Amino acid sequence: MKAQDYLLAQARNNAWSNHRLLAACSGLRQETFTASLGGFFGSLRATLNHILVVDWYYVDALEGGSLGAAAWRDEEPCATVADLQREQAAVDRRLIAFCASLDDSAMVAAVRLIRAAGDRIERADRVLLHLFQHQIHHRGQAHGLLSAASVAPPQLDEYFLNQDSDLRQSELKTLGWTEAELWADWGPPESV
């Protein structure tokens, strides 16, 4: 497997997990969505908005933009689950497109992270690994917060195994993906 294929698979899994988590949250009443349930940020709304604004920051940097600290101008830009679904899906599509465009030179390209204490330069592949880990960490927190709410948390620890393909077809259709697109460059498993 090439590193680019791995990062693209991570970007797709990231979008799928965000889709599942936000779909579960759509069953919450607004007062539960904004209630203090614990965790780093208190509410599901604050936690999920944190994921979003950090995505805006890093995806913009990966694309060569200059958003910088403006990403945090409003720490909770989305008041509702529907707003978060729309905005998260948009940035997830940008991340997938970025990962789909990676080649060997783009993997190690310099990415400028604009910081108040001065810009930092990182490699693109390392920024992506950091971003995926950030997503996993905070989605886990949101998953835990959902356990304290009225909606059952969705399963987020799946990946795209062949054995589960029938379980994800409706979600893939909603996301506009096919099984063939998920694994176009990976090929079938070796014989046992």
C-alpha positions in Angstrom: 0.0 0.0 0.0 1.2 3.4 -0.9 1.2 6.1 1.8 -1.1 8.2 -0.3 -3.7 5.4 -0.5 -3.5 5.1 3.3 -4.1 8.8 3.8 -7.0 8.9 1.3 -8.6 5.9 3.1 -8.2 7.7 6.4 -9.8 10.8 5.0 -12.8 8.8 3.7 -13.1 6.9 7.0 -12.9 10.3 8.8 -15.8 11.6 6.7 -17.8 8.5 7.3 -17.3 8.6 11.0 -18.3 12.3 11.1 -21.4 11.5 9.1 -22.4 8.7 11.5 -21.8 10.8 14.6 -23.6 13.8 13.3 -26.5 11.6 12.1 -26.9 10.3 15.6 -26.7 13.8 17.1 -29.6 14.9 14.7 -31.9 12.8 17.0 -31.1 15.1 20.0 -33.3 17.9 21.2 -31.5 21.3 20.9 -31.3 21.7 24.7 -29.6 18.3 25.0 -27.2 19.2 22.2 -26.2 22.4 24.1 -26.3 21.0 27.7 -23.2 20.7 29.8 -22.5 16.9 29.8 -18.8 17.1 30.7 -15.7 16.3 28.6 -13.1 18.9 27.5 -15.6 21.3 26.0 -18.8 20.6 28.1 -21.4 20.1 25.4 -21.8 18.1 22.3 -22.2 21.4 20.3 -18.9 22.8 21.7 -17.1 19.5 21.1 -18.3 19.1 17.5 -17.7 22.7 16.7 -14.1 22.3 18.0 -13.6 19.5 15.5 -15.0 21.6 12.7 -12.9 24.8 13.4 -9.7 22.7 13.8 -10.5 21.0 10.5 -11.0 24.5 8.9 -7.6 25.6 10.2 -5.6 22.5 9.0 -7.3 21.9 5.7 -6.9 25.5 4.8 -3.2 25.3 5.7 -2.8 22.1 3.6 -4.4 23.9 0.7 -1.9 26.7 1.0 -4.4 29.2 2.5 -3.9 31.9 5.1 -6.9 31.4 7.4 -4.8 31.0 10.5 -6.3 32.1 13.8 -9.4 33.4 12.1 -10.6 29.8 12.2 -11.1 30.3 15.9 -12.8 33.7 15.6 -16.0 32.0 16.6 -15.4 28.8 18.6 -19.0 27.6 18.0 -19.9 28.8 14.6 -22.6 26.2 14.2 -25.6 26.5 16.5 -27.4 23.4 15.3 -26.7 19.8 14.3 -27.9 20.6 10.8 -25.4 23.5 10.5 -22.6 21.2 11.7 -23.6 18.5 9.2 -23.4 20.9 6.3 -20.1 22.5 7.3 -18.4 19.3 8.4 -19.4 17.5 5.2 -18.0 20.4 3.2 -14.6 20.4 4.9 -14.5 16.6 4.8 -14.9 16.8 1.0 -12.0 19.2 0.8 -9.9 16.9 2.9 -10.7 13.9 0.7 -9.9 15.9 -2.4 -6.6 17.0 -0.9 -5.7 13.5 -0.1 -6.8 12.2 -3.5 -4.4 14.7 -5.1 -1.3 13.6 -3.1 1.8 12.4 -4.9 5.3 11.7 -3.5 6.4 15.3 -3.6 3.1 16.6 -2.1 3.4 14.2 0.8 6.6 15.9 2.0 5.7 19.4 0.9 6.0 22.2 3.4 2.8 23.3 5.1 2.7 26.7 6.8 0.8 26.7 10.0 0.0 30.3 11.0 0.3 30.7 14.7 0.2 33.7 17.0 3.7 33.0 18.2 5.0 32.7 14.7 4.4 30.5 11.7 5.5 26.8 11.9 6.5 24.7 9.0 5.5 21.1 8.9 5.4 18.3 6.3 2.0 17.6 4.7 1.9 13.9 5.6 2.6 14.7 9.3 -0.1 17.4 9.4 -2.6 14.9 8.0 -1.6 12.3 10.6 -2.0 14.9 13.3 -5.4 16.0 11.9 -6.8 12.4 11.8 -5.6 11.7 15.3 -7.3 15.0 16.5 -10.5 13.9 14.9 -10.5 10.4 16.4 -9.7 11.9 19.9 -12.5 14.4 19.9 -15.1 12.1 18.2 -14.4 9.7 21.0 -15.2 12.4 23.5 -18.4 13.2 21.6 -19.3 9.5 21.5 -18.9 9.4 25.3 -21.1 12.5 25.7 -23.8 10.9 23.6 -23.8 8.1 26.2 -25.1 10.6 28.7 -27.8 11.8 26.3 -31.0 10.2 24.9 -29.5 8.9 21.7 -27.4 5.8 21.4 -23.9 6.5 20.2 -23.1 5.1 16.7 -20.4 2.6 16.1 -17.3 4.5 15.1 -14.6 1.8 15.3 -15.4 0.2 12.0 -13.3 0.5 9.0 -14.2 -0.5 5.5 -13.9 -4.3 5.8 -15.5 -6.4 3.0 -17.5 -8.3 5.6 -19.3 -5.2 6.5 -20.1 -3.9 3.1 -23.8 -4.6 3.3 -24.1 -2.6 6.5 -22.8 0.6 5.0 -24.5 0.8 1.7 -27.1 3.4 2.6 -24.5 5.6 4.2 -22.2 5.3 1.2 -25.1 6.3 -1.0 -25.8 9.4 1.1 -22.1 10.3 1.0 -22.0 9.7 -2.8 -19.5 6.9 -2.7 -19.3 3.4 -4.0 -17.5 0.4 -2.7 -15.4 0.3 -5.9 -14.2 3.9 -5.3 -13.2 3.1 -1.7 -10.7 0.5 -2.7 -9.9 1.4 -6.4 -6.1 1.1 -5.9 -6.0 -1.6 -3.2 -7.1 -4.7 -5.0 -8.7 -7.8 -3.5 -7.2 -9.6 -0.5 -4.6 -12.3 -1.2 -5.8 -15.9 -1.1 -5.6 -17.7 2.2 
